[in-house]
Amino acid sequence: MAGQQTLLILAIAAAVAGVSVLRLAWSRKQRSAALNAGGWGLMAIAVVLAGAHSGAWGISVAALWGMGAALLWLTYAAIAAPATAGAKASSRRVRMLPEAGEPLGLVRRIVTFLLVALAALIVSAALAIPARLLATLCGAGEGDATVVALIAMPLIWAILACVLLMAPGRAAQWRVLLIGAGLALAGIAAELIA
């Protein structure tokens, strides 16, 4: 029993640490891929450990602790932020709207939309097939394996969309999609052989 409780305690610690690492990553002037990956990695570890402890209930408990940590960080940021009249806005630009005199870049925006919305959707649907095979190999029944594939597809799509939108350039976006497509084709080939 003590070993089982240790799993949940470790999951809670990983969730709180993940939120703290993400807060550190997002407070920097420049993006840090390593810190972002570390923070999200800790969150993933928290989900796995909490799920191993008690399934969805354990994940909910760990998530509540993570959200509590996020609330504390937001409270600290609100209290510690300087209240000066004429404070300067963030210097980070997301390039959502062009500045005066800048070109609209409509073609670039449409290509990004097509990559994230359409290409990533197709790749994530293709990656759901190996997820079904993996569930079957782990002992899931046919119905359960199909449900795993149906759950995996939108999750994979969300992850792909985040990675594609955070990619530093178009070449990196294509690499991510090609790697995903390659994994999907290998999984589909394995499904056909099995």
C-alpha positions as CSV (number, residue, x, y, z in Angstrom):
1,M,0.0,0.0,0.0
2,A,2.8,2.4,0.8
3,G,4.4,1.7,-2.6
4,Q,1.1,2.6,-4.3
5,Q,0.8,5.9,-2.3
6,T,4.4,6.7,-3.4
7,L,3.2,6.6,-7.0
8,L,0.5,9.2,-6.3
9,I,2.9,11.4,-4.3
10,L,5.5,11.3,-7.1
11,A,2.8,12.1,-9.6
12,I,1.7,15.1,-7.6
13,A,5.3,16.2,-7.3
14,A,5.9,15.8,-11.0
15,A,2.7,17.9,-11.8
16,V,3.8,20.7,-9.5
17,A,7.4,20.6,-10.8
18,G,6.1,20.6,-14.4
19,V,4.0,23.7,-13.8
20,S,7.0,25.4,-12.1
21,V,9.4,24.5,-15.0
22,L,6.8,25.8,-17.5
23,R,6.5,29.1,-15.5
24,L,10.3,29.4,-15.6
25,A,10.4,28.7,-19.3
26,W,7.6,31.2,-20.1
27,S,9.1,34.0,-18.0
28,R,12.2,34.2,-20.1
29,K,12.7,36.7,-22.9
30,Q,13.5,34.0,-25.4
31,R,11.7,30.7,-25.9
32,S,13.5,27.7,-24.4
33,A,12.7,24.5,-26.1
34,A,14.5,22.5,-23.5
35,L,12.6,24.0,-20.5
36,N,9.3,23.7,-22.4
37,A,10.0,20.0,-23.2
38,G,11.1,19.5,-19.6
39,G,7.9,21.0,-18.2
40,W,5.6,19.1,-20.5
41,G,7.7,15.9,-19.9
42,L,7.1,16.3,-16.1
43,M,3.4,16.7,-16.8
44,A,3.4,13.5,-18.9
45,I,5.2,11.6,-16.1
46,A,2.6,12.9,-13.6
47,V,-0.2,11.5,-15.8
48,V,1.5,8.1,-16.2
49,L,2.3,7.8,-12.5
50,A,-1.1,9.0,-11.4
51,G,-2.8,6.7,-13.9
52,A,-0.8,3.7,-12.7
53,H,-1.9,4.5,-9.2
54,S,-5.6,4.7,-9.7
55,G,-6.5,5.5,-13.2
56,A,-8.6,8.6,-14.1
57,W,-9.1,9.4,-10.4
58,G,-5.4,9.6,-9.8
59,I,-4.9,11.7,-12.9
60,S,-7.6,14.1,-11.6
61,V,-5.9,14.4,-8.2
62,A,-2.5,15.1,-9.8
63,A,-4.1,17.6,-12.2
64,L,-5.7,19.4,-9.3
65,W,-2.4,19.8,-7.6
66,G,-0.8,21.0,-10.8
67,M,-3.7,23.6,-11.3
68,G,-3.2,24.7,-7.7
69,A,0.5,25.3,-8.4
70,A,-0.4,27.3,-11.5
71,L,-2.9,29.3,-9.5
72,L,-0.2,30.1,-6.9
73,W,2.2,31.1,-9.7
74,L,-0.4,33.4,-11.2
75,T,-1.2,34.9,-7.8
76,Y,2.5,35.6,-7.2
77,A,2.8,37.2,-10.7
78,A,-0.2,39.4,-10.0
79,I,1.2,40.5,-6.7
80,A,4.8,41.0,-7.8
81,A,4.0,42.8,-11.0
82,P,5.0,46.4,-10.8
83,A,2.0,48.7,-10.9
84,T,3.4,51.6,-12.9
85,A,1.4,54.0,-15.0
86,G,2.7,53.7,-18.6
87,A,4.1,50.3,-18.2
88,K,5.5,48.9,-21.4
89,A,3.6,46.0,-23.0
90,S,5.4,42.7,-23.8
91,S,7.9,42.9,-26.5
92,R,7.0,39.5,-27.8
93,R,5.1,39.6,-31.1
94,V,3.1,36.7,-32.3
95,R,2.8,38.2,-35.8
96,M,-0.9,37.8,-35.7
97,L,-1.6,41.1,-37.4
98,P,0.9,42.9,-39.6
99,E,2.4,46.2,-38.4
100,A,1.8,49.3,-40.4
101,G,3.4,48.9,-43.8
102,E,4.1,45.2,-43.5
103,P,2.7,42.8,-46.1
104,L,-0.2,40.7,-45.0
105,G,1.5,37.4,-45.7
106,L,-1.7,35.7,-46.6
107,V,-0.2,32.8,-48.6
108,R,2.2,32.0,-45.6
109,R,-0.8,32.1,-43.2
110,I,-2.9,29.8,-45.5
111,V,-0.1,27.3,-45.8
112,T,0.4,27.2,-42.0
113,F,-3.4,26.7,-41.6
114,L,-3.3,23.8,-44.1
115,L,-0.3,22.2,-42.5
116,V,-1.8,22.4,-39.0
117,A,-5.4,21.8,-39.7
118,L,-5.4,19.4,-42.7
119,A,-2.0,17.7,-42.9
120,A,-1.7,17.2,-39.2
121,L,-5.2,15.8,-39.1
122,I,-4.4,13.2,-41.8
123,V,-1.1,12.3,-40.0
124,S,-2.8,12.0,-36.7
125,A,-5.6,9.8,-38.1
126,A,-2.9,7.6,-39.7
127,L,-1.0,7.4,-36.3
128,A,-4.2,6.3,-34.6
129,I,-4.0,3.0,-36.5
130,P,-0.7,1.9,-34.9
131,A,-2.1,3.1,-31.5
132,R,-4.9,0.5,-32.0
133,L,-2.4,-2.2,-32.9
134,L,-0.3,-1.3,-29.8
135,A,-3.4,-1.5,-27.6
136,T,-4.2,-4.9,-29.1
137,L,-0.6,-6.1,-28.5
138,C,-1.0,-5.0,-24.8
139,G,-4.0,-7.3,-24.4
140,A,-6.9,-5.0,-25.1
141,G,-10.0,-6.4,-26.8
142,E,-11.1,-5.4,-30.2
143,G,-13.6,-2.8,-28.9
144,D,-11.2,-1.4,-26.4
145,A,-8.4,-1.1,-29.0
146,T,-10.8,0.8,-31.3
147,V,-11.7,3.2,-28.5
148,V,-7.9,3.7,-27.8
149,A,-7.5,4.7,-31.5
150,L,-10.5,7.0,-31.4
151,I,-9.1,8.7,-28.3
152,A,-5.5,8.8,-29.6
153,M,-6.4,10.6,-32.8
154,P,-7.5,14.0,-31.4
155,L,-4.7,13.9,-28.8
156,I,-2.1,13.2,-31.4
157,W,-3.6,16.0,-33.6
158,A,-3.4,18.5,-30.7
159,I,0.2,17.5,-30.0
160,L,1.1,17.8,-33.7
161,A,-0.6,21.2,-33.9
162,C,1.3,22.5,-30.9
163,V,4.6,21.2,-32.3
164,L,3.9,22.6,-35.7
165,L,3.0,26.0,-34.4
166,M,6.0,26.2,-32.2
167,A,8.4,25.1,-35.0
168,P,11.0,27.7,-35.9
169,G,10.4,27.5,-39.6
170,R,8.6,25.8,-42.5
171,A,11.4,23.2,-42.9
172,A,11.0,22.1,-39.3
173,Q,7.2,21.8,-39.8
174,W,7.7,19.5,-42.8
175,R,10.2,17.4,-40.9
176,V,7.7,16.9,-38.1
177,L,4.9,15.9,-40.5
178,L,7.2,13.6,-42.5
179,I,8.4,11.8,-39.3
180,G,4.8,11.4,-38.1
181,A,3.8,10.1,-41.6
182,G,6.8,7.7,-41.5
183,L,5.8,6.3,-38.1
184,A,2.2,6.0,-39.3
185,L,3.2,4.1,-42.4
186,A,5.4,1.7,-40.4
187,G,2.5,1.1,-38.0
188,I,0.0,0.6,-40.8
189,A,2.4,-1.9,-42.4
190,A,2.7,-3.7,-39.1
191,E,-1.1,-3.8,-38.7
192,L,-1.4,-5.3,-42.2
193,I,1.2,-8.0,-41.4
194,A,-0.3,-8.9,-38.0
